[in-house]
Amino acid sequence: MALAHAVADDQRAVRLRLRVRGAVQGVGFRPFAYGLATRLALSGFVCNGPDGVVLEIEGSRADEFLDRLRGAPPPLARIDAIDVERIAPLGAIGFAIAASEHGRARTRTVPDTAVCETCLDDLFNPASRFYLYPFVTCTHCGPRFTLTRRLPYDRPQTSMAPFAMCAACAREYCDPSNRRFHAEPIGCPDCGPVLSHAIAAIVAAIRAGQIVALKGIGGFHLMCDATDERAVAELRRRKAREAKPFAVMVANLASLDRIAVPTAAERDLLVKPTRPIVLMQNRGAVAPSIAPGLSRIGVVLPYAPLHYLVFHVAAGSPTDRFARHAPNDLVLVATSANPGGEPLVIGDDEAQEKLAGIADLIVTHDRAIVTRADDSVMAVVDGAPSFLRRARGFVPEPIDLGDDGPNVLAVGAYLKSTVTLTRGREAFVSQHVGSLDNAATVRFHAETVRHLLDILDIAPAAVACDLHPDLQSTRFAEESGLPVVCVQHHAAHIAAIAAEQGVAGPLLGVALDGHGHGDDGAAWGGEIMLVEGPSWRRLGHLGPLALPGGDRAARSPWRMGLAALHALGRLDRAAELFACVPAAAELARLLRHGLGVPMTTSAGRLFDAAAALLGVRLEQYYEGQAAAELEALVLSPRTLPDGYRVAGGILDCKPLLAALSEPGVDACEGAELFHGTLAAGIADWIATVAGAHGQGSVALGGGCMMNRVLTESLCAGLRARGLVPLLARAVPPNDGGLSLGQARIARRQIATGEGCA
């Protein structure tokens, strides 16, 4: 009878060869498969491969294994596809984790994630060998992308390669029942990375009002006490950062309400394992210099064990599990350590060279950061999360393009630059690189291209860039030796939304930003366009204003204030409104005589004009400062009757500007009228064009879509007119998403044989 059952079991046994593609390396997938196979009494093996993870499973419950794999993979895994092949049973016994297969990489690593609750239990458990160890991690948390040099994701391919595992770590690494089984960053106080300074020294420096440079996951942070105005002001002085807001870090949700007024959606976003900086209403308990002139602050929770230890010591070193969830009085500035607009500092020697004049204490460790990655920045807009900056926690998670196509490299434009590399139907958008206005950032841009090409093992067929001929990114494309596809700036904004939203056909879109090189060589920035496949067509634009001083107008809103007065025939008011600007009188004279001043359709410059007319901001110390401060004044947007005109595809806002230029207009009232009227005008403008072209959906892109008041008012107006607004969700609406749109259009042009130079 026993023999008969054995024969029957053997007849039911099958062997499956599985190739699992997606984010399946570095997420505990192999130990998960090992444990599942063992519980189901299956034989075979699992290993990393160039395409993802390869498994062979044999036994009567092989199909059950496959169902469980599809239904409940490891927490950090993202399965794109499972290729299944039935092969002949081998009669083998036992299940093993085999050596990795090598070849051209077709898989990907996963983003860095916050330390998990189980590792935090180890961190604060005096009986654990990881007690108070600042680099505790497991297969379900910690750094991945920022320490991986190439794929497959194995320890020798990471910056943990120099750290030989001690006997205890080796046992856990090799134990299939342990959650650190094949956790490549594993280390402990006996064998892992070492911090250069004691946590107590870090806390003491911060409590004393000093500035600390702290090496973290994707780079260094500059930290100080966010409630100490003297310390924050000194950080601004040393970093030469006049007004751009700083992010702050609080210990936990119990400490959040002291400094901010978050919505439920903002709280939910804040605690995700991706740990972005989240914008929320400022309660006013932090130093005024944190976010001068703004109503919201950016808040992030701890995501590295090191951060938790700083708050732990600041609270008096409690050791029980629940102390880390109790209110903590320490609030930290947590801003990127990048002097003078350069890229984030990641190297120990680099930190000593570049941060010694900023930080009183520089804290390093001996685990190298392979790839720099700033904190991601997000806000809840129109009911869902939106990026202002996409980096740590999200990169290199790909965006599904919906169909296969040629591999393309896209290199962005100038501001908030990113790089995109496509592979099949996937688009990999790099971490935030920054503005290509200095040699260090230009080098980082090239470094980012090389790293993406290496880690994804791709040879692109072409390179896409901006239409502007004088950008560093355009020069990079021209010098690459690849065929070049030039994509108009605002078409790329709209195409980025089409790519992430999966819109295959023609898409109507509005791109509102500061500047983009137009098809005619002019300064565009308020455009309504139809993007279809490889081509784009401008259907309308904002009413043009003069651009006095060209690029200098973006730094000096008073120039756009003069441009508005010139358009209204009211330059006689210039002396009154801009009496404190010595150059205003001469520039007004030049405008009266029309001496060769260029024109712009830029929405960003329209915001600048309004801010200047209302006396909100005459000079800008960072991009978009005037618009951000104008938005901060709005409590409830209002619409000015007859405040705009729509005709011939042009939205004319001169009636609105005329109202703002009247004597005695309160800045708050003016800001509310500006936002409400502009949103209503854009909605009417879009509806007119959409009706003429039979479009029911409209993409809303460009940097002005980071303005929550404008975006939410515009979305409501479009829905009231029966239109469906499409917002950027997977990438920022600003130039941080531009490379995705460039890649989308370039792929279409290559496929149709158009556009390559």
C-alpha positions in Angstrom: 0.0 0.0 0.0 2.8 2.4 0.9 4.5 1.7 -2.5 1.2 2.3 -4.3 0.9 5.8 -2.6 4.5 6.6 -3.5 3.9 5.7 -7.2 0.7 7.9 -7.2 2.5 10.8 -5.6 5.3 10.5 -8.2 2.7 10.5 -11.0 1.2 13.7 -9.7 4.5 15.4 -9.3 5.4 18.1 -11.8 8.5 20.3 -12.2 8.1 24.0 -13.1 10.7 26.3 -14.3 9.8 29.9 -13.3 11.4 33.2 -14.3 10.1 36.0 -12.1 10.6 39.5 -13.4 10.2 42.8 -11.6 11.6 44.2 -8.3 12.6 40.7 -7.0 16.3 41.1 -5.9 17.3 42.4 -2.6 13.8 42.0 -1.1 14.0 38.6 0.5 12.6 36.8 -2.5 15.0 33.9 -2.4 14.5 33.1 1.3 10.7 33.6 0.8 10.8 31.0 -2.0 12.9 28.7 0.1 10.6 28.8 3.0 7.5 28.4 0.9 9.0 25.4 -1.0 10.1 23.8 2.2 6.6 24.1 3.8 5.1 22.6 0.7 7.6 19.8 0.6 8.9 20.8 -2.8 12.4 20.2 -4.2 14.4 22.4 -6.6 16.3 25.6 -6.3 16.1 29.4 -6.5 18.7 31.9 -7.6 19.2 35.5 -8.9 19.5 35.8 -12.6 20.0 38.6 -15.1 16.2 38.7 -15.8 15.1 38.5 -12.1 14.8 35.4 -10.1 14.9 31.8 -11.5 13.2 28.9 -9.8 12.7 25.3 -10.4 10.1 23.6 -8.2 9.1 19.9 -8.2 6.4 18.1 -6.3 2.7 17.5 -6.2 2.0 21.0 -4.8 4.0 23.0 -7.4 0.9 24.7 -8.7 -0.1 25.7 -5.2 3.4 27.2 -4.8 2.8 29.3 -8.0 -0.6 30.5 -6.7 0.9 31.6 -3.4 3.8 33.3 -5.1 1.5 35.4 -7.2 -0.9 36.2 -4.4 1.4 37.1 -1.5 5.0 37.9 -2.5 7.5 39.4 0.0 6.5 43.0 1.2 9.1 44.9 -0.9 8.8 42.7 -4.0 7.0 43.9 -7.1 6.3 41.1 -9.6 5.8 42.3 -13.2 5.5 38.8 -14.8 6.1 35.2 -14.1 7.1 33.0 -17.1 6.1 29.4 -16.4 7.6 26.3 -18.2 6.6 22.7 -17.3 9.7 20.5 -17.6 10.4 16.8 -16.8 10.6 15.9 -13.1 14.1 15.1 -11.9 13.2 13.2 -8.8 15.6 15.4 -6.8 15.3 15.8 -3.1 15.6 19.1 -1.1 15.4 22.8 -2.0 18.4 25.0 -2.3 19.5 28.6 -2.9 21.9 28.4 -5.8 24.6 30.7 -7.1 23.5 33.6 -9.2 23.2 33.3 -13.0 25.1 36.0 -14.9 24.4 37.7 -18.2 23.0 40.9 -19.5 20.9 42.4 -16.7 17.2 42.5 -17.3 16.1 42.9 -13.7 16.4 45.8 -11.3 17.3 46.7 -7.8 14.7 48.2 -5.5 14.6 51.6 -3.8 16.0 52.2 -0.3 13.3 51.8 2.4 13.0 52.9 6.0 14.2 50.6 8.7 11.4 48.1 9.6 9.7 47.8 12.9 11.3 44.4 13.6 14.8 45.8 13.2 13.8 48.7 15.4 12.9 46.2 18.0 16.4 44.7 17.7 17.9 48.3 17.8 16.3 49.0 21.2 16.4 45.5 22.8 19.4 45.3 25.2 19.4 41.5 24.7 19.9 41.8 20.9 23.3 41.8 19.4 22.2 44.7 17.3 21.3 46.8 20.4 22.0 50.5 19.5 23.8 49.5 16.3 23.2 52.3 13.8 23.3 50.0 10.7 20.8 47.3 11.7 18.9 46.0 8.6 17.3 42.9 7.2 15.9 41.7 3.9 12.7 43.8 4.4 14.3 47.2 4.9 17.3 49.5 4.6 19.5 50.7 1.7 19.5 49.0 -1.7 19.9 51.4 -4.6 22.4 53.7 -3.0 24.8 50.9 -2.2 24.5 48.8 -5.4 27.2 49.1 -8.0 25.8 46.6 -10.5 23.4 43.6 -10.8 22.7 40.9 -9.9 22.1 42.2 -6.4 24.7 40.2 -4.4 27.0 41.4 -1.6 30.1 41.5 -3.8 28.3 44.0 -6.1 27.6 46.4 -3.2 29.5 48.7 -1.0 29.2 46.1 1.7 31.8 43.9 -0.1 34.8 45.1 2.1 33.0 43.9 5.3 33.7 40.3 6.0 30.8 38.8 8.0 31.5 37.6 11.5 30.4 34.1 12.5 27.1 35.3 13.9 26.2 37.3 10.9 27.3 34.5 8.6 25.0 32.1 10.4 22.0 34.4 10.0 22.9 35.1 6.4 22.9 31.4 5.7 19.9 30.4 7.8 16.7 30.1 5.6 14.5 30.6 8.7 16.1 33.9 9.6 14.8 37.2 8.2 18.5 38.2 7.5 18.9 35.2 5.2 20.8 36.6 2.2 20.3 40.2 3.5 23.3 41.7 1.5 23.8 44.7 3.8 24.0 42.6 7.0 26.6 43.7 9.6 26.8 44.1 13.3 29.1 45.9 15.8 31.7 43.1 15.4 31.9 43.2 11.6 29.9 46.0 10.0 30.3 49.7 9.3 31.4 51.9 12.2 30.2 55.5 13.0 32.9 58.1 13.4 31.3 59.7 16.5 29.2 58.6 19.4 25.5 59.4 19.2 25.8 61.4 22.4 28.3 63.7 20.8 25.9 64.4 17.9 23.0 65.2 20.3 25.2 67.4 22.5 26.4 69.4 19.5 22.8 70.0 18.4 21.6 70.9 21.9 24.4 73.4 22.0 23.2 75.2 18.9 25.8 73.7 16.6 25.4 72.4 13.0 26.1 68.8 12.4 26.8 67.1 9.0 25.5 63.6 9.3 26.2 60.9 6.7 23.0 58.9 6.1 21.7 56.6 3.4 21.9 58.6 0.1 24.2 61.4 1.3 24.9 63.8 4.1 22.3 65.9 5.9 23.0 69.2 7.6 21.2 69.2 10.9 20.6 71.6 13.8 17.8 72.4 16.3 14.9 73.5 14.1 13.4 75.5 17.1 16.6 77.5 17.6 16.3 80.6 15.4 20.0 81.5 15.9 21.2 78.1 14.8 18.9 78.1 11.7 19.9 81.6 10.7 23.6 80.7 11.1 23.0 77.6 8.9 21.5 79.9 6.3 24.4 82.2 6.5 27.1 79.5 6.2 25.3 77.6 3.4 24.5 80.9 1.6 20.9 79.9 1.3 19.0 83.1 1.7 15.4 81.9 1.9 14.7 78.5 0.3 12.9 76.4 2.9 14.5 73.8 5.0 12.9 70.4 5.8 12.5 69.3 9.4 12.6 65.8 11.0 10.5 64.8 13.9 10.8 61.6 15.9 7.3 60.2 15.2 3.7 61.0 14.7 3.3 61.8 18.4 5.7 64.7 17.9 4.2 66.0 14.7 1.3 68.0 16.0 3.6 70.2 17.9 4.9 71.8 14.7 2.4 71.1 12.0 -1.3 70.7 11.2 -1.3 67.6 8.9 -4.3 66.2 7.1 -5.1 62.5 7.4 -3.7 61.9 3.9 -0.5 63.8 4.8 0.0 61.6 7.9 -0.5 58.4 5.8 2.1 59.6 3.3 4.5 60.5 6.0 4.7 57.0 7.5 5.1 55.0 4.3 8.4 53.0 4.0 9.5 55.4 1.3 9.7 58.2 3.9 9.3 61.3 1.7 9.4 64.8 3.0 5.8 65.8 3.1 4.5 69.4 2.8 1.9 70.4 5.4 0.5 73.4 7.2 3.0 75.1 9.6 1.8 75.5 13.1 4.5 78.1 13.8 6.5 76.3 16.5 9.7 76.0 14.5 12.2 78.9 13.9 10.8 81.5 11.5 13.8 81.0 9.3 12.8 77.5 8.5 10.3 78.5 5.8 10.2 82.3 5.6 7.2 83.7 3.8 5.5 80.3 3.4 2.5 78.7 5.1 3.7 75.1 4.8 6.7 73.2 6.0 8.3 70.0 4.8 8.4 67.3 7.4 10.1 63.8 7.3 10.2 61.0 9.8 13.3 59.1 10.7 14.2 56.4 8.1 17.7 55.2 9.1 18.5 53.5 12.4 21.0 56.3 13.0 18.1 58.9 13.0 16.2 56.9 15.6 19.3 56.8 17.8 19.7 60.6 17.7 16.1 61.0 18.9 16.6 58.1 21.4 19.5 59.8 23.1 17.8 63.2 23.0 14.9 61.7 24.9 17.2 60.4 27.7 17.9 56.9 26.3 14.7 55.0 27.0 15.1 51.3 26.2 11.5 49.9 26.1 9.9 49.3 22.7 7.2 52.0 23.0 9.4 54.9 24.0 10.2 55.5 20.3 6.4 56.3 19.8 6.2 58.8 22.6 6.4 62.6 22.1 10.0 63.9 21.6 10.9 67.5 22.1 13.8 67.5 19.5 13.0 68.9 16.0 15.8 68.7 13.5 16.6 70.7 10.4 17.3 67.9 7.9 18.5 69.6 4.7 20.7 68.3 2.0 24.4 68.9 2.5 25.2 70.5 -0.9 27.0 73.9 -0.7 26.3 76.5 -3.3 23.7 74.5 -5.3 26.1 71.6 -5.9 25.1 68.0 -5.7 24.5 66.2 -2.4 27.8 65.3 -0.7 28.3 61.6 -0.3 32.1 60.9 0.3 33.9 61.2 3.6 36.8 63.2 2.1 34.4 65.2 0.1 32.5 66.1 3.3 35.7 67.3 5.0 36.5 69.5 2.0 33.1 71.0 1.3 31.3 71.0 4.6 34.1 72.0 7.0 33.0 75.7 6.6 29.4 74.9 7.3 29.3 72.2 9.9 30.7 72.3 13.4 30.8 68.5 13.5 31.1 66.1 10.6 29.9 62.6 11.3 30.9 59.9 8.9 30.9 56.1 8.6 32.9 53.6 6.6 30.1 52.2 4.4 30.5 53.9 1.0 27.5 55.5 -0.7 27.6 54.4 -4.3 24.8 56.6 -5.7 23.8 59.9 -4.2 20.0 60.4 -3.7 18.3 63.3 -2.0 15.2 62.9 0.0 12.0 62.8 -2.1 9.6 65.7 -1.5 5.8 65.2 -1.9 2.5 67.0 -1.3 -1.1 65.9 -1.3 -2.7 67.7 -4.3 -6.3 67.2 -5.5 -6.7 64.3 -3.1 -3.6 62.2 -4.0 0.2 62.3 -3.5 2.3 64.4 -6.0 6.0 64.7 -6.3 8.0 67.9 -6.0 11.2 65.9 -6.1 11.5 62.2 -6.8 14.6 60.5 -5.4 15.3 58.3 -2.3 12.6 55.7 -1.6 11.3 55.7 -5.2 14.3 55.5 -7.6 14.8 53.2 -9.5 11.2 51.9 -9.5 10.3 52.0 -13.2 7.2 53.4 -14.9 5.2 51.1 -17.1 5.0 52.6 -20.6 2.3 50.1 -21.7 4.1 48.8 -24.7 7.6 47.8 -25.9 9.7 50.1 -27.8 13.3 51.1 -28.6 15.7 51.7 -25.7 16.2 55.5 -25.3 18.2 57.7 -23.1 16.6 61.1 -22.3 18.7 63.7 -20.5 16.3 66.4 -19.3 16.8 70.1 -19.7 18.3 72.6 -17.3 16.4 73.1 -14.0 15.6 70.1 -11.7 17.2 67.8 -14.1 16.7 64.1 -14.2 17.7 61.3 -16.6 15.4 58.6 -18.1 16.4 55.3 -19.6 13.9 53.0 -21.2 14.1 49.3 -21.5 11.3 47.5 -23.3 8.1 48.8 -21.8 9.8 50.2 -18.7 11.1 53.7 -18.1 13.6 54.3 -15.3 13.6 57.9 -14.2 16.7 58.8 -12.2 16.9 60.5 -8.9 16.8 64.3 -8.8 20.1 65.6 -10.2 19.5 69.4 -9.9 20.1 72.4 -12.1 22.9 72.2 -14.6 24.3 75.6 -13.7 27.7 74.5 -12.2 30.4 72.0 -13.1 29.8 69.7 -10.2 26.1 69.1 -11.1 27.0 68.7 -14.8 29.5 65.9 -13.6 26.7 64.4 -11.5 24.4 64.4 -14.5 27.0 62.4 -16.5 27.6 60.1 -13.5 23.9 59.4 -13.3 23.7 58.5 -16.9 26.7 56.1 -16.5 25.3 54.5 -13.4 21.9 53.9 -15.0 23.5 52.4 -18.1 25.7 50.1 -15.9 23.0 49.0 -13.5 20.5 48.3 -16.2 23.0 47.0 -18.8 21.4 48.9 -21.7 22.7 50.2 -25.0 20.3 53.0 -26.0 19.4 53.5 -29.7 19.1 57.3 -29.4 19.3 60.1 -26.9 16.5 62.7 -26.4 17.1 66.2 -25.2 15.4 69.6 -25.0 14.9 71.8 -28.1 17.0 74.6 -26.6 20.4 74.5 -28.3 22.5 76.0 -25.5 21.8 73.7 -22.6 24.4 71.5 -21.0 22.1 68.6 -21.4 21.7 69.3 -25.1 25.5 69.4 -25.5 25.7 66.1 -23.7 23.3 64.6 -26.1 25.1 66.0 -29.1 28.5 64.6 -27.8 27.1 61.2 -27.0 27.7 59.8 -30.5 24.1 58.6 -30.6 21.3 59.8 -32.9 19.7 62.8 -31.2 15.9 63.6 -30.9 15.1 67.2 -29.8 11.8 67.5 -28.0 10.0 70.8 -27.3 10.0 71.5 -23.6 6.2 71.8 -23.1 5.4 68.9 -25.3 7.6 66.9 -23.1 5.7 68.0 -20.0 2.5 66.8 -21.5 4.0 63.6 -22.9 5.3 62.7 -19.4 1.7 62.7 -18.1 0.6 60.6 -21.1 3.4 58.1 -20.4 2.6 57.6 -16.7 -1.2 57.7 -17.2 -1.0 55.2 -20.1 -2.7 57.5 -22.7 -2.0 55.9 -26.1 -3.7 58.3 -28.4 -3.7 62.1 -28.8 -3.7 64.1 -25.6 -4.6 67.7 -25.0 -2.5 69.3 -22.4 -1.6 72.6 -20.8 2.0 73.3 -19.7 2.4 76.2 -17.3 6.0 77.0 -16.2 8.7 79.5 -16.1 10.5 79.1 -19.4 10.8 76.7 -22.3 12.4 77.1 -25.7 9.5 77.4 -28.2 9.3 76.0 -31.7 9.8 79.6 -32.9 12.7 80.2 -30.6 10.7 82.5 -28.3 10.3 82.1 -24.5 7.2 80.0 -24.0 5.7 79.0 -20.7 1.9 79.0 -20.8 0.9 76.7 -23.7 -2.0 74.6 -24.7 -0.9 71.8 -27.0 -2.1 68.6 -28.7 0.5 65.8 -28.4 0.0 62.8 -30.6 2.5 60.0 -31.0 5.8 61.5 -32.2 4.5 65.1 -32.8 3.0 68.1 -31.0 1.0 71.1 -32.1 0.6 74.4 -30.2 -3.1 75.4 -30.1 -2.9 78.4 -27.9 -1.0 80.3 -25.3 -1.2 82.9 -22.5 -1.3 86.5 -23.6 2.4 87.6 -24.0 4.1 90.1 -21.8 7.5 91.8 -22.3 10.5 90.0 -20.7 12.7 93.0 -19.7 16.2 91.8 -19.2 15.6 88.3 -20.6 16.7 85.7 -18.1 17.2 88.4 -15.4 13.5 88.8 -15.2 13.2 85.4 -13.6 15.3 86.6 -10.7 13.7 90.0 -10.4 9.9 90.0 -10.3 9.8 93.8 -10.3 10.9 93.6 -14.0 7.7 91.6 -14.7 5.7 94.1 -12.7 7.0 96.8 -15.1 6.1 94.5 -18.0 2.5 94.3 -16.7 2.3 98.1 -16.3 3.6 98.5 -19.9 1.0 96.1 -21.2 -1.7 98.1 -19.4 -0.4 101.5 -20.5 0.2 102.4 -16.9 4.0 102.9 -16.7 3.3 106.1 -14.9 2.7 104.0 -11.8 6.2 102.5 -11.9 7.8 105.2 -9.8 5.2 104.7 -7.0 5.2 100.8 -7.0 9.0 100.3 -7.5 10.4 103.4 -5.8 12.9 101.2 -3.9 14.4 99.8 -7.2 16.9 102.3 -8.7 16.9 100.6 -12.1 13.1 100.7 -12.5 12.9 104.2 -13.9 15.4 103.6 -16.7 13.8 100.2 -17.6 10.4 101.9 -17.7 11.8 104.4 -20.1 13.2 101.7 -22.4 9.8 99.9 -22.3 8.0 103.1 -23.3 10.3 103.4 -26.4 10.0 99.6 -27.2 13.7 99.1 -27.5 14.1 95.5 -28.5 12.5 93.8 -25.4 11.7 90.1 -26.0 8.3 88.7 -25.2 7.2 85.7 -23.2 4.0 83.6 -22.7 5.3 82.2 -19.4 2.8 81.5 -16.6 5.7 81.7 -14.1 6.5 85.2 -15.2 2.8 86.1 -14.9 2.9 85.0 -11.2 6.0 87.2 -10.8 4.2 90.1 -12.3 1.3 89.7 -9.8 3.6 89.3 -6.9 5.5 92.5 -7.8 2.3 94.5 -8.4 1.1 93.5 -4.9 4.4 94.2 -3.3 4.8 90.6 -2.2 8.2 89.9 -3.8 10.5 92.1 -5.9 13.6 90.0 -5.9 13.8 86.1 -5.8 16.5 84.1 -4.0 15.3 80.8 -5.3 13.2 79.6 -8.2 9.5 80.1 -7.7 9.9 82.1 -4.5 7.5 84.9 -5.6 4.8 82.4 -6.7 5.2 80.3 -3.5 4.8 83.4 -1.2 1.8 84.6 -3.3 0.2 81.2 -2.8 0.9 81.3 0.9 -1.4 84.3 1.3 -4.4 82.6 -0.1 -7.1 81.4 2.3 -10.0 81.1 -0.3 -9.5 81.8 -4.0 -11.9 84.3 -5.5 -12.8 85.1 -9.1 -12.8 88.7 -10.5 -15.7 89.3 -12.8 -14.5 89.8 -16.4 -11.0 89.3 -15.1 -9.8 87.6 -18.3 -10.6 87.2 -22.0 -10.3 84.1 -24.2 -10.2 84.6 -28.0 -8.3 82.9 -30.8 -6.7 80.4 -28.5 -5.2 83.1 -26.3 -5.9 83.6 -22.6 -5.5 87.4 -21.9 -5.1 88.2 -18.2 -4.6 91.9 -18.6 -8.0 92.8 -16.9 -6.8 90.8 -13.8 -3.4 92.6 -13.8 -5.1 95.9 -14.1 -7.2 95.2 -10.9 -4.0 94.2 -9.1 -2.2 97.4 -10.1 -4.8 99.6 -8.6 -3.7 101.6 -5.5 -4.6 100.2 -2.1 -5.1 96.5 -3.1 -4.4 94.3 -0.1 -1.8 91.6 -0.8 -4.0 88.8 0.6 -7.0 89.9 -1.3 -5.0 90.3 -4.5 -3.4 86.9 -4.1 -6.9 85.3 -3.7 -8.2 87.2 -6.8 -5.2 86.2 -8.8 -5.4 82.5 -8.1 -9.2 82.2 -8.4 -9.4 84.3 -11.6 -6.4 82.6 -13.3 -7.8 79.1 -12.5 -11.2 80.1 -13.9 -9.6 81.6 -17.0 -7.5 78.6 -17.7 -10.5 76.3 -17.3 -12.5 78.3 -19.8 -9.5 78.5 -22.1 -9.1 74.7 -22.0 -12.8 74.0 -22.4 -12.9 76.2 -25.6 -10.0 74.4 -27.2 -11.0 70.9 -26.0 -14.5 71.4 -27.5 -13.0 72.4 -30.8 -10.7 69.3 -30.9 -13.1 66.7 -29.5 -10.9 66.1 -26.4 -12.4 65.0 -23.0 -9.3 64.8 -20.9 -6.5 67.3 -20.4 -3.0 66.9 -19.0 -1.9 69.6 -16.5 1.9 69.9 -16.4 4.7 72.3 -15.7 6.2 73.8 -12.6 3.1 75.9 -11.8 1.2 72.7 -11.1 3.2 72.5 -7.9 1.0 75.4 -6.7 -1.7 73.4 -4.8 -4.2 76.3 -4.8 -4.1 76.8 -8.5 -4.1 73.1 -9.3 -7.0 72.2 -7.1 -9.1 75.2 -8.3 -8.3 74.3 -11.9 -9.2 70.7 -11.5 -12.5 71.6 -9.9 -13.2 74.0 -12.7 -12.4 71.5 -15.4 -14.6 68.8 -13.8 -17.5 71.3 -13.6 -17.1 71.8 -17.4 -17.2 68.0 -18.0 -13.5 67.6 -18.5 -11.1 65.1 -16.9 -7.9 66.6 -15.5 -4.8 64.4 -15.6 -2.0 65.3 -13.1 1.5 64.0 -12.8 1.7 61.4 -10.1 4.6 59.1 -10.8 7.1 62.0 -11.5 7.0 65.7 -10.6 5.0 68.1 -12.8 8.0 70.3 -13.0 11.2 69.8 -15.0 12.0 66.7 -12.8 9.5 64.8 -15.0 10.7 66.3 -18.3 13.1 63.4 -19.2 10.2 60.9 -19.1 8.3 63.0 -21.6 11.3 63.3 -23.8 11.8 59.6 -23.8 8.1 58.9 -24.6 8.2 61.2 -27.7 11.7 60.0 -28.8 10.5 56.3 -28.8 7.5 57.3 -30.9 9.7 59.2 -33.4 12.2 56.3 -33.7 9.4 53.9 -34.2 8.0 56.0 -37.1 11.4 57.0 -38.5 11.0 60.6 -37.6 13.1 63.1 -35.8 16.6 61.7 -35.3 19.5 64.0 -36.1 
